[in-house]
Amino acid sequence: QVHLVESGGGLVQTGGSLRLSCAAASGRTFSDYTIGWFRQAPGKEREFVAAINWNIGGRTYANSVKGRFTVSKDNAKNTVYLQMNSLKTEDTAVYYCAAGSLYLYSASDERKYGYWGQGTQVTVSS
């Protein structure tokens, strides 16, 4: 069982930046997991944003965020980050982190993840 704790959401203007964090609670580690970030805007389905494989450090991104978002990890803190730059109004959504034992090539499939965070709201105003 992996309990995920997210933080870092908020309100930012277009072009601004935010950093989301996803930590493994209760002393658990992300070893052997792929950690994914997903988002869900009002009235839309949840969509894949980015993912990182904890052991090898490989990363993958949705086309819509490539070049603007960066996923990274801190081994000592058992935390994964999503650095979001050049934010657009269409980035407004609830952002979720998820953990699962999966290969990076299937990271965009939310069915592969067994553990989910509570979500954090990101609002980008024009």
N, C-alpha and C positions, 0 to 999 in steps of 0.2 A: 504494500500500500504506500502510495506516494501522495502526500498532501501538498498542493501547490498554493503558494501565496503570492499574489500579484500586487504591484503597486506602481505608481508613477503617472497615472492618467491625469487628465485635467483639461483646462480650456486654454487654447493658444490661437494666435492669429495666423492667417495664411502666411506661409514662408517660415514660420517658426519651427522650433524643435521641442521634442519631448523624449524622455528615456523611460521605457517601461522595464520593470524588473519582475522576474519570476523565480522565487526561491523554493527550495525543497524544505519543508518544515520538519520538525521533530528529529533533526539530526540525520535525515535520510540524504543520500547522494543521488545524483543523476547518472551515475556510472551505468553504462550499457543501455542508456535511453537516448532516444531522439526527442528533442524538445521543439515543439512547434508553436508558432503564433498564428492565431486565426482572428478574424474580426467579423462582426455582424452589424450592419447598418439597419436602421429602422425599415421594416418592410422588405428586407432582402435576406437571402440565405447567407449562412455563415461561409466565409471564404478564407482560403489559405493565404498567409502573408509571407512567412519565412520559417525556416527550421535550421537547427544545428544538431549534429551528432556529437554527443558529449565525449565519446572516447577518441574519435579521430579528428574532431573539429571541423568536419566538412559542413558546408552551408548551402542552402538553396533558397531562392526568393521567387515570389510571384512577379510577373513582368511589370505589374502596375507599381511596384515599389523598388524595383532594381535601380541602384544608383542613388536612392534617397534613404533607404532603411538599411541598417546593419545589425545583424544578430551576432552576439558574442557571449562568452561565458567566463566566469570567474571560478576556477576550481576551488580555491580556498573558501569561498563564500557559498559554494553550491548554488550559484545563481546564474541565470541566463538573462541577458539584456536585449532589448530591442530599441536601438537608437533610431529615432525618426526625425529626419531633417527635411527641409523644404516641404513642409506639410501643406496639403491642399484641403479644401472643404470636403472633397470626396473621401478623405481619409477618416472623416467622422464616423465613429462606430464604437461598439463595445469590443474591446480586445481581450482575447483569452489566450492563455498559454496552456499547453497540453504536453503530456509525456507518454511515451510508449516505446515498446521494444520493436523497432521497425528500422528498415533500411532507409537511407535518405531518399532514394528514388521514389519511395511511396509516401514521402512526408506530406504531400498535399491531400492525402486521403484521411479525412478526419475519423473515419471508422477504425483506423489503425491505432488510435490513441486510447489508452485505458484510463488516463487520469487527466482531469481538467481543473483549472483554476476558476475562481469565482467571477472573473471578468473585471475589467476596469474601463471606465468611460473616457474616450478621447473625443474632444469636440474642437473642431477647427473653424474659426469664424473668419468671415471675409472682411 
